[in-house]
């Protein structure tokens, strides 16, 4: 004998509205809050290290790891970046370059920030920002022609950034800059020799043709004398560095060191 269970009468239950509050975006950090966070994260040991690398007071001495944590909290906030830079504080200005919006930064801001950004340890941030902005190519021409050494140095770093991130730029322009570096690097100022060497390495990582051109130029240039002050920094050998970069990119299955860089988070925010 087969028995059957009585089927339960189906019913549609009304969905009760959630009692949980809708998640709100994190509140924007104010300038005062950010400065307090920077001051809390600073240390005298870090201040000593930064001074050896050319940083000037006022500063709190905030490690790059702590800055990265603040960048994650802030995200992109160009208004805050401008306010941070205006404080004149070294750590605040470094953070400003990291949270600035490349789409909103003005040419005059780039000029002002690059001219004042003379600490070797953070010299590359403004050129990186310029490379991500619509003004990069124009700033190369303007800064290379400037009588200000800081702007000329920024121009060479910007050239290196563009060689890595601007996939559409023609190689011919970079090839001409390799020739210019070879002809003038030994007669350039100490800081410009350093940034020219950096640009040569970056250009050498852009394409196979530029790899050959930059490597040949590096051989003819030979050794470089660059004074790194009271630091343990050393001048990278451009020829060896270019070859190492290509080997590393190949091991990671990238077509070039530049392609590898484009696949990563911007160096401006990751370092």
N, C-alpha and C positions, 0 to 999 in steps of 0.2 A: 504494500500500500504506500503510495507516494503522498508525502505531506508537503504542503506549500506554506512558506512564510508570508505573513501579511506584509504587503509592501507599505513602506512608510510614505505618508503623504508629503510630497515635496513642497517646500515653501521657499519663497524668496525673501531673504532677510534684508532689511534696509541697511545700507552701509552707513555706519556712523561717521561723522566727520572726525578726522584725526585731532586728537587733543594736543599733539606735539606742535610746537611753534615752527613755522617755516624758517629754514636756515637762512640767515642773512649773511651777506658778504662781510668779511672782516672789515672793521672800521679803518679808515685811512689814517695812517700815522701823521701826526702834525709835526712841524719843524721842532717844536720844543720836546716832544716825545722822542723824536729821532735823536736829537742831540743828547738827551739824557741817556738813551740806550748806548750811544757811542761812548759817552763819558764812563759809563759803568763797565764797558767792555775793554777800556784802555789799560795799559800797564807801562810802568817806567822802563822795563826791559825792552819792550817793543818800541818805545820812543827812542831809546838809544840806538837800536838797530836801524830805524828809519832815518835818524839823523845822519848816520854813516852813509846812507844811500842818497843824501841830498835833501831830505824832507826838512821843512822849516816849521818852527812854532808859529802859531798855536796848533797843538795837536794833542790827542788823547793817547795815541799809540794803540790802535785797534788792529788786531790780527786779520789777515785776509779770510780766515775761516769764520770769524765773527761777522765780518762784512758780508760774507756770502749768506749767512743766516738772516741778516737784515734785508738783503736783496730779495730773498724768498718771501719775507713778510710784506715788503713794500710792493714788489712787482715793478711795473713801469709807472712812474709818476713824475712827469716833466716839471710840473709846478713846484713840487718838492725839491727836485734836482736843482732848479735855479736858486731856490731859497738856501739850500745847503751850500752851494758854491759861494753865495754872497757872504756867508759867515766868515770866510777866510781860513777856516780850520782845515788842516790837511786831511784828516780822516773824513770830514764832512764832504770835502771836495772829491775825494776818491769815491765815496758812496754816490755822489751826484752823477759822476760819469757812468756808474753802473745802472742807475734807475732812470736815467734820462731817456726820452723817447726820440729815436732817430728820425721819426716822421715829423716831429714837431720842432726839433732843434733848429735854430736860426743860424745863418752864416755868420752873423756878428757874434753870436755866442761861441761858436767854434773858434773864431779868431781870438776872442778874449780868453777863452779857456786854454787854448793851445799856447798862447804867449806867456801865460802865467804858470803853466804846468811844467816846471823845470826839474822836479825830483826824478832822478833816473828810474827809481823803482816803479813809478806810475806814469812814465812818459808816454806809454803806448795807448792809454785809455782814450784820450781825445781823438787821435787818429783812427782808432777802431770805431768810435762813434761816428766820425765823419764818413768812414767807408760804408757804414750801414745807412747813412742818410742820403738824400738826393744831391748833396753838395760835394761829394768826394772828389770827382774829377776836376771841378772848378778850384777846389782848395789846393790841389796838387800844384797847379800852375801859379796860383797866388802866393802860396807859402814858399815855393822854391825861389821865387823872385824877391822874397822879403829880405830887408836888411837885418831883421831880427834872427839871431841864431836859433832861438827856441822854435820859431816857425819853420825855418829851413829843416831843422831836425824832425819836426812833426811831419813835414812833407815827405821825407824819406820813409818814415814809419807808415804813413798813409799809403804810399806807393806799395809797400810790402803787404799791407792789409788788402788793398784792391787786387793785387796779384793773386791773393788767396781766395777772395770772396766774390769778385766781380767776374763771373764766368763769361759774360758777353763782351768784355773789353778786348780789343784786338791785341795780339801778341807783338805786333810791330812797335807799338808805343813802349812796351816794356823792354824790347830789344834795344831801343835807342837809349833808354835809361841805363841799361847795363853798360853801354859804351861810355856814357857820361860818368858813371861811377868809376869805371876803370881809369879814365883820364884825370879825374879830379880828387879821388879819395885820399891820396897821400898829401895833398896840399890843403885839405879841408881841416876845420877845427877838430879838436878831440871828440866833442859830442857828435859832430856830424859824421866823423869816420865810423863811429859806433853805429849810428842809424843807417848809414849807407851800407855797411856790412850786413846789417839785418835785412835791408831791402834786397840786397843781392841774393841772400839765401832764400828769401820768400819768392823772388822772381824765378829762381832756379827750380822751385817746386811747382811751377805753374803748368808746364808742358814739356814734352821731350825736347823740342827745339830750344826752348829757353833753358832747359837743364844743361844742354851742351854749351850754349852761349855763356851762361853764368859760370859754369865750371871752368871754361877756357879763360874767362876774365879773371876768375879767382886765382888761377895758376900764374897769370901774368902779374897780377897785383902783388902776390907774395905775402910775406908776413906783415901784419899791421901792429903798430904801437899805439895802444889805447890805454889811457890812465883811468882806472876804475875807482880811484880814490881809496879810502880806508875800508875796502870791502874785499870779499873773497871772489868776486866776479872775475871771470876770465873771458878773453876775446875768442869767440868761436871761430874755428877755421872754416871758412865758407865752403871750400871744396869738399872737405870731409863731412860737413854738416848736411850739405845738399845730398850727397850719396847716402848718408844714413837716413835722411827723411824719405828718399825714394824706396829704400829697402823696407822701411817700416810700413809705408803705404802699400807696397806690393804684398807684404805679409798679411795685411788686413784686407786684401782684395780690392784696393782702391786704384783707380787709373793714375792718380798722381797725389802728391802731398796736398795740393790745393783742393782736390776733390775730397780728400779725407777731412780737411778742415771745414769745408762747406757742410759736411754731414754732421758736424758737432755743434754743440751749443756755442754761441759767440764767446770768444776768448775774453771779451770785455766783462761778461757776467760769470764765467766759469772760473776765472783766475783772480 
